[in-house]
């Protein structure tokens, strides 16, 4: 039973950036929040520290071997409280003791446990945008059926959620998502073929996980947010605009039909949207410093350069096509980002793999979760094949070094890829 005044939380993805920040919020408010369940991928060293600090009732580890190692490293009474694999994660997501599930698993792996939580009537603090990208229609329908609320944790969607409370939904004109532009926005296009993973992981404003940081550099992250916003706020893709805002002070805006614009501003710190999602409709102190407006005089906005960063264009296209196309886009992007981080393909080739996968696979209707998962699998298989083709070409063109001399990189990036 829930104790009066305490919200019981399951944290999916407790060792990631969102997970760690969520635990800082819980640590700050022990009388308001209690972690009853946690899941992690493979970082059992950090997970063990978190278990000792928060003493959850149930834990699941995606990597079954790591789950065994974790059980051996803890006292014997923990053995029955440690689950393994996707099924274990779904069991934690659906545990009866939880009131709210923080969905912070990275990528498509977050879809099924989030759906399990919704099916069991848990409110969702949503940081896993792929859940709505892949299956937004199904997710929102099931949330309505189970009387579940989704509270956005992404800073941009939290900003929209807050700004929309200033007016009526029927008076909304458009949503404006802001994007930092990542580390390469002011680079010449010809330089992008030289980008290394280390450079792409050096985000100027945010400290995030590797996958989302690369997505921010390609602008795919903003594209995924466009699709997420469509479902989360029940808008048409034509009612969503993206603006580059390098300072990351204005986290997003809405415009109403009378011309009024309402923006949410603050320093770039994920604790602000996390604490709001967990405490809504209250506001609690986040522990984040106040924004010094006197030091924030230069707030710059501009339209995105879709020719230089085609990932955003592809996401808008996928959103417009609907059906399984966003799931195909997301799966191909996950494969391509992993390949770039593994130095198998070059930075501009991430978007090329995604585009080619979208072009080659048909878009089908979403009838159920299986249709989404089938599209996801087909896209991954095709994208992996395209990556292998590119990796072989890159290896040949650069003297057995996938990132070779810059002249070879530029030449390879300029010729047809497939």
N, C-alpha and C positions, 0 to 999 in steps of 0.2 A: 504493500500500500504506500502511496505517496504521502510523505509527511507534509503537514500544512506549511505552505510557503516555500517548499523545496521542489524544484523541477528536476525530474530524473532524465538524464541524457544518455543516449548511446552515441558514441563518436566513431563514425566510419572513416578510417584513414587518420588514426591518431598520431602517427609519426611524421606526417607531412607538414607543410607550412601552415595550412589552415588548422590542422589538428593541434599543433603546438600552440598556436595563438588561442584556440578555443580553451585549451587547458589552462592558459594564463588567466583567461576570464574566469574560469571556474575557481582557480586558486584565489582570485581576488574576491570572489563572492561565495564562500563555502556555505553560507546560510541560505543561499538562493538556488544553487545548482549542485547536483551530485552526478558523477559519472557512474552509471551502472553497467555499461558495456563498452568495449573498445575493440577495434579491429585494426590490423596493420598488414603490411605486405611482407617484408622480410627483415626489417631493421629491429631485430629482437633485443639488441643492446639498449636502445632507447626505449623500446616497449617495456622491457623489464623495469627500467627506472620509473616509467609512468605507472606501471602496475603497483609498484611499491608506494608511490606517492598518492594514488587515488583509489586503490583497492576496489576495482570494479567487481561485479558479481560474475561476469562472463567475459571471455576474451576469445577472439578468433584471429588466426594468422593465415594469410593466403597461401604461403609456401608451407606445405605439409612437413617437410623436413625441418624447417625452422621452427614450426610449432612443437615438434618433438624436442628440439634443443631447448626451447623456452621452458617446456614442462620439466625437463631434467635439471634446469638451473634454479627452479623454484621449489619451495617446500612441497612435500608430497600431497598435502591437502588441495593443491592447485590443479592436480592432474585432471580432475573432472570438470574443471572450470575453463579449460583451454580447448578450443575447437580448431579445426583446420579446414582449409580449402574454401571454395565458393559457397558450399552448403553451410559450412560453419559460420561464415560471414552473414549469410541470410538469416540464420537462426538468431544471431546477436541482434541484427536489425529489427527483428520481429519480437524480441523478448517482451514479455507481458509487463515487466516493471517499468518500462520506458514510457515517458510522455512525449519526448521530442527526439528525433534522430538527426544528428548533424551529418549530412552526406558530403564527405570531403575526400572520397576515393578519387584518384585521378583517372580520367578516361572512361572508356566504355565499361570497364569493370564495375563502375558504380551503379549501372542501370538496374540490375536484378535485385541487389540488396535494398535499393531505394524503393523499388516497386513492392518488395516484401514488406517494408515498413509501412508504406501507404495502405497496403491490403490489410494490415493489422491496426489501422487507425492511428498511426503515429503522425504527429505534425512534423514537418520537414524543414530544417534549416539547410537550404540548398546551396552548396558550394560546387557541386559536381554538375557543370553545365551540360555535359554530354547526355545526361538523363533526358533533358528536354530536347536537345538537338536530335537525338536518335529516335525518340518515341514521344514527342511532346503531346500529340493528340491523345494517345493512350494514357499517358501519365495524368494529364489534366482531367480526363474523363473519370479515371479511377479515383483521383483525389476528390472530385465532386461527389462521387458515389459513396465514398467513405467519410465524407465531411472532414477532410483533412486540409489544412492550410499549408501552403508552401511559402516560407519566408526567405527571400534571397540573401545570400551571404556575399556574392560577388559585389565589389564596391560599386560598380556601375548600376547593377540592378537594385541594390539597396538604395542608391541615390534616387533612382526612378520611383521606387516604391514609396520613399519618403516624399518626393516632390509631388506625386500624384494625389497625396492626401490634402493638397492645397486646393483641389477643385474636384468637380464631378467627372466621372469617367466619360460621360457622353459629351463633355465639353473639351475633351482632349483633341488637339490638332496633330501633334507628332511627338515622338520620343527622340531625343538627341543623345546618343551614346558618345562619350568622349574616349579617346585613345591616346596614350602617351606617344605612340609612334615607334617605341622601342629604341634600341641603340643605333640603328642605321638609317633613320628616316631622312637625315640630311646628307647621306652619302650619295655620290654619283652611282647610277645604276651599274656602271661597268665595274665598280669595286665590289659589288655584292658576291661575285663569283669567288672572291678571295676570303670571304668570311669563314672564320674557324668556329668550332663549337664553343671554345673558351670566350671568344668575343661575343657571340650571340647570347651566352649565359650571363653577360655582364649588363643587367638591366639598369638604366639610370635612376629609376625611382622606387622600384619594388623589389623585395627579397622574396622570391617565389621558388617553387620546384622547377626542375629542369624542363619538363615538357611544356608547362604553361609559359615559361620564360621564352622558349623558342617560338611558341605560338604568338607571343607578344611581338617578337622581332619580325615575324612574317606578316603580322596583322591578322593571322587566322584566328587568334583568340578573340579579336573584335568581331570577326565574322560569326564565330560560334555564339557570341553574345547576342548578335542580331537575331539568330534563330531562337535562342532561349527567350529573348524579350518578346518575340511574336507570341509564344505560347503563354509565358508567365503573365503578360499584361493584355492578352487577347486583342492584338492589333494586327493590321495588315503589314506586310513587308514594306509597302509604299509609305507607311506612316513612321518608318524608322530611318533616322539619318545618323551618320557617323562623322565626327569632327576630330581632327588631330589636335590635342591639347598637351604639349610636352611637359607642362608643369605638374600635371596630375593633381591639381587643386580642386577644380570643378569636376566632380566625379561622374556626373551626367545631369541632364536637364529634361524638362518637358515644356512644351509650348501648348497653351490653350487657345481656343478659337478666337478669343478677344485680343490675341497678340501678346498676352502676358507669358513670360518665361520664368519658370521656377527651377532653381538649381540647388543642388546639395554640394556643399564645399567642406573641405577639411584637409588636414595633413594626410599623406598617403600611409595609412596604417590600418591593417585588416581587423584590428580589434574593434574599431568603430562599427562596421557592419555586423560583426559577429555578436557583439553585445546587444545590438538593436534587435537582431533576429531572435535572440534567446529571451529578451526581456519584453518584447512588444506586447502591449502598447506603451509600456513604461519606457523611460530612458534612465539608464544607470551610467555612472561615471565609468569611462573606458580605461582610464589611466593614460590616455594619449594627451600630449601637450596641445594647447589651443593654437589654432591657426593665427599667425601674426599677419594681418592684412597689410600693415604698413610695409612689410618685407615681401609682399606678394603682389606688387604693383603691375608687373608685366605678365599678364595672362593672355596667351596667344592661342588663336584657333585658326585652323585652315582645313580645307577639304582634303581627303586622303588621295594619294597618288596611286591610283589603281593599276596604272601601267607598270609601275615599279614594284608594287606589292599586290600581285594578282590574287593572292589567297582571299582577300576580302571580297573581291569581285566574285570569286567562285562560291563563297558562302552565300552571298546575296542570290546568286543563280540557283543554288541548291534550295534555299528557302522558298524561292518563287516556284520551283518545280514541285516541291512538296513530296509526299509519299516517302519512299525509302531513300530518296536522293541525299538528304542531310546525313543519314546513317552511313551512306557510301562515302560521302565527303569526310566524315569524322574518322572512319576506319582507315581510309587511305592516308589521311593526315597523320594518324598515330604511327602507322608503319613508316611513313617518310621521315617524320621527326626522329624516330628511333634510328633510322638509317643514317641521318645526318649526324646525330650525336655519336654514332659508331664510326664516323668518317668514311662511310661508304658512298654517299652522294654529297653534292655541293648544295649550298644554301638555296640558290634559285630553283634547284631541282625538286625541292619539297613541293612547291606549288605545281610543278610540271607532273609529278607523279599523281597528285590529287586530280588535276584536270583530266589527265588521260584516263584515269580510273572512272571518273564521272562520265566521260564521253563513251567509254566502251561498255559500261554496264547499264542495262535498262532500269528505269525507275518504275517500281511497282507500288501498288496501294498497300497501306499498312492495315492488315486485317487483324493481326494479333502480335504478340511479342515474338513469336517464331518467325514471322515475316521480317521483322526488324533484325533479328539475330542472323537469319539467312543472308540478308543483304550485307550485314557487317562482315560475315565470314567470306562471302564472295569478293567483297572489296579488298579485304586483307590479302587474300590469295593472289588477286591480280596485282595489287600494289607491290607485294613482295617480289613477284616476277619482274615487274618493271624496275624495281630497285636493283635486282641482280643484273639486269641488262645494263643499267646505267653504271653500276659499280665496275663491271667488266670494261666498259668503254673508258671510264675514268682512269682505271688502272693502266690500260694500254696507252692512253694519251699522256700520262704523267710519269712514266718510268716506274711503274709498280708502286707509286705512292698516290693514294686516292686524292690527296690534297696538293700534290706536286708543285712545280713552279707556277708562279702566278700567270705567266704567259700561256701555259697550257690550260690553266683553269679558265681564263677568259675565252680562249678559243673554243674549248669544249662547251662553255655556257652559251656561246653565240650560234652554234650549229643546231640543226633539228635534233631533238632528243630521241624520238622513237620512229 
